[in-house]
């Protein structure tokens, strides 16, 4: 396995960005047709989330933003080695996350393309809660210290994207619960600030 790292692209935000080739098996990311930054949670005019095509597209936007954060987080990990050999475990994690990034973009693209078909009836959760949760995940991916901890969050996002495409409430709720648990687990592992002396 080659130890020489590729030079990171100059502009990670562009649509023509390419993933670093740790070797020839890592596919480049597929840019989503609609790319938007992680939005601030906005209250939905309807009582349930994913109940309109616009809300499906909003979820796809959030998933695409999470894919952007996955790409940036892996690139940051690679750049941190500053040309030194990248440990095999880090290379394996990076490859897996790049593959997950591509899959997440593909699922988000499917939601864009068929938003009207994927309306979820009676989800029972407001759209603002879905948007906030996915925005929290994107922020966790951006700030997470150990790259291996990203994998569980990404698996949850892939589950959510696949569940949304079923149009059924139960798989979506299960995926949301999985993501929520992952976020809480990561928060529990975060170092606590020292208590102030009274």
C-alpha positions in Angstrom: 0.0 0.0 0.0 1.5 3.3 -1.0 2.4 5.6 2.0 2.5 8.7 -0.1 -0.6 10.8 0.3 -2.2 12.8 -2.5 -2.3 16.5 -2.3 -5.7 17.7 -1.2 -7.7 19.7 -3.7 -7.6 23.5 -3.3 -11.4 24.0 -3.2 -13.4 21.4 -1.3 -16.7 23.4 -1.6 -16.8 23.2 -5.4 -19.1 20.8 -7.2 -16.3 19.3 -9.2 -14.3 18.3 -6.1 -12.7 14.9 -6.1 -12.0 12.6 -3.2 -8.3 11.9 -2.5 -7.2 8.6 -4.0 -5.6 6.7 -1.2 -5.3 4.1 -3.9 -7.3 3.5 -7.1 -10.2 1.8 -5.3 -11.6 5.0 -3.8 -14.3 6.4 -6.1 -14.7 10.2 -6.4 -17.7 11.8 -4.7 -20.8 12.3 -6.8 -21.9 15.9 -6.5 -25.5 16.4 -5.6 -27.7 18.4 -8.0 -28.7 20.7 -5.2 -26.1 21.7 -2.6 -27.0 23.9 0.3 -25.3 24.6 3.6 -26.7 23.2 6.8 -29.7 25.3 7.4 -30.9 26.7 10.7 -33.9 24.8 11.9 -37.1 26.5 10.7 -40.5 25.6 11.9 -42.6 23.7 9.4 -46.0 25.0 8.4 -47.4 21.5 8.5 -47.7 19.4 11.7 -45.7 16.4 10.5 -42.3 16.1 8.9 -41.6 14.7 5.4 -45.2 15.3 4.5 -44.6 17.3 1.4 -42.2 17.1 -1.6 -40.5 20.3 -0.3 -39.8 18.7 3.0 -38.3 15.6 1.3 -36.1 18.0 -0.7 -35.1 19.8 2.6 -34.0 16.4 4.1 -32.0 15.7 0.9 -30.3 19.1 1.3 -29.4 18.2 4.9 -28.1 14.8 3.8 -26.0 16.4 1.1 -24.6 18.9 3.6 -23.7 15.9 5.9 -21.9 14.3 2.9 -19.9 17.5 2.5 -18.9 17.4 6.1 -17.9 13.7 5.8 -15.6 14.6 2.9 -14.1 17.6 4.7 -13.5 15.6 7.9 -11.7 12.8 6.1 -9.6 15.3 4.1 -8.7 17.0 7.4 -7.6 13.6 8.8 -5.4 12.9 5.8 -3.8 16.4 5.8 -3.0 16.0 9.5 -0.3 13.5 8.6 1.5 16.2 6.7 3.0 13.8 4.1 4.0 11.2 6.7 2.8 7.6 6.2 -0.9 7.2 7.0 -1.6 4.3 9.4 -3.3 1.4 7.8 -6.3 1.6 10.1 -6.8 5.3 9.2 -6.6 4.5 5.5 -9.2 1.8 5.9 -11.5 4.1 7.8 -11.0 6.9 5.2 -11.8 4.5 2.3 -15.0 3.3 4.1 -16.1 6.8 4.8 -15.5 7.9 1.2 -17.7 5.0 0.0 -20.4 6.0 2.5 -20.2 9.6 1.3 -20.8 8.5 -2.3 -23.7 6.3 -1.2 -25.2 9.1 0.9 -25.0 11.4 -2.0 -26.7 8.8 -4.3 -29.5 8.4 -1.8 -29.9 12.2 -1.4 -30.0 12.4 -5.2 -32.8 9.8 -5.3 -34.8 11.8 -2.8 -34.4 14.9 -5.0 -35.5 13.0 -8.1 -38.5 11.3 -6.6 -39.5 13.7 -3.7 -43.2 13.5 -4.6 -43.2 9.7 -4.3 -41.6 9.6 -0.9 -44.1 11.5 1.2 -44.3 9.9 4.7 -47.8 9.9 6.1 -48.3 10.4 9.9 -44.7 10.6 10.8 -45.7 12.3 14.1 -42.5 14.4 14.3 -42.2 18.0 13.1 -40.0 18.9 10.1 -38.0 21.2 12.3 -36.9 18.3 14.5 -35.6 16.4 11.5 -33.7 19.4 10.3 -32.2 20.1 13.7 -31.1 16.5 14.2 -29.4 16.3 10.8 -27.8 19.7 11.3 -26.5 18.4 14.7 -25.0 15.4 12.9 -23.2 17.6 10.4 -21.8 19.6 13.2 -20.7 16.5 15.1 -19.0 15.2 11.9 -17.2 18.5 11.5 -16.0 18.7 15.1 -15.4 15.0 16.0 -11.9 14.3 17.3 -11.5 10.6 16.4 -12.3 9.8 12.8 -13.5 6.3 13.7 -16.4 7.8 15.7 -17.8 9.3 12.5 -18.8 5.8 11.2 -21.8 5.3 13.5 -23.2 8.7 12.6 -22.8 8.0 8.9 -24.5 4.6 9.2 -27.4 6.4 10.9 -27.7 8.9 8.0 -27.6 6.2 5.4 -30.4 4.4 7.3 -32.4 7.7 7.4 -31.9 8.3 3.7 -33.0 4.7 2.9 -36.0 4.9 5.3 -37.2 8.2 3.8 -37.2 6.5 0.4 -39.7 3.9 1.6 -42.4 6.5 2.4 -43.1 4.6 5.6 -43.1 6.3 9.1 -41.8 3.3 11.1 -38.4 2.9 9.3 -37.9 6.7 9.5 -38.6 6.8 13.2 -36.2 3.9 13.8 -33.5 5.6 11.8 -34.0 8.9 13.7 -33.8 7.0 17.0 -30.5 5.4 15.9 -29.1 8.8 15.0 -30.3 10.3 18.2 -28.6 7.6 20.2 -25.3 8.0 18.3 -25.3 11.8 18.9 -25.9 11.2 22.6 -23.2 8.6 22.8 -20.7 11.0 21.2 -21.7 13.8 23.5 -21.2 11.5 26.5 -17.6 10.7 25.3 -16.7 14.4 24.9 -14.4 15.7 27.5 -16.2 17.7 30.2 -14.9 21.2 31.0 -13.3 21.5 34.5 -15.7 22.5 37.2 -15.2 26.1 38.4 -14.0 26.4 41.9 -16.7 28.0 44.1 
